[in-house]
Amino acid sequence: MATTPGQTLYPLHRSKTIHLVRHAQGIHNVEGEKDHDAYLSYDFLDAHLTPLGWQQVDHLRKHVHACGLSKKIELVIVSPLLRTMQTAVGVFGGEGYSDGINVPPLMVKNAGKSQRAAISSLNCPPFIAVELCREQLIENDEDILWKPDVREKKEEVAARGMEFLNWLWTREEKEVAVVTHSSFLFNTLSAFGNDCHPTMKSEICTHFANCELRSVVLVDRGMIGSDPSTTNYPGKIPIGHDLPSDVANGKHSEKIASN
């Protein structure tokens, strides 16, 4: 019997669940709405969140706790720019400090002009900053990030996105949050969903709003990763006869006919 059109099946251990988040509103977004050329300004290269952006962070944090996502995530990967790090820590970090808490902070008080209390690393997943998912790559060893009127081409962003996803398969974590940027998400995800229903394609790769979260399943069809299954069980322990009933019945019928 043929499968239902549009359906497919993959081994679970060949997949990862990725929770994609665009950073909350930054000061560059506000200025960019007024004048798009502001996005090219050196002044906004490492923009911090606005007060509205922090409100967006608070709302997303409530959501990930209410839906239980905060307890599932094994790793938070974040672009190493201030607006993404503030978003990641605000959403997925520990609670604020109180009496008796003596753990390193994920974010110090008033980091990036936030006027926010320090955020602890207690009871939260590990965080790592990864260059591949940033807004614009380092140009050379002198860390020259900015060139006036020059932006990374869409094709280059998409290629970097695929390199990031390939790198992700070297990680053992199966449920990961990635906090990054609009252009990185859009150009990377545009390569996916072309064999799906248009609605599903839209769900995958339309532009992200500030502080939007989308959960997707990434499947390793090319066998890039090598993690074994943690849930599959080989069976036949103890060993015994285990022919499928239809095969056994067929052999039994043949035996009767030969007699």
Disulfide bonds with the S-S distance in Angstrom:
none
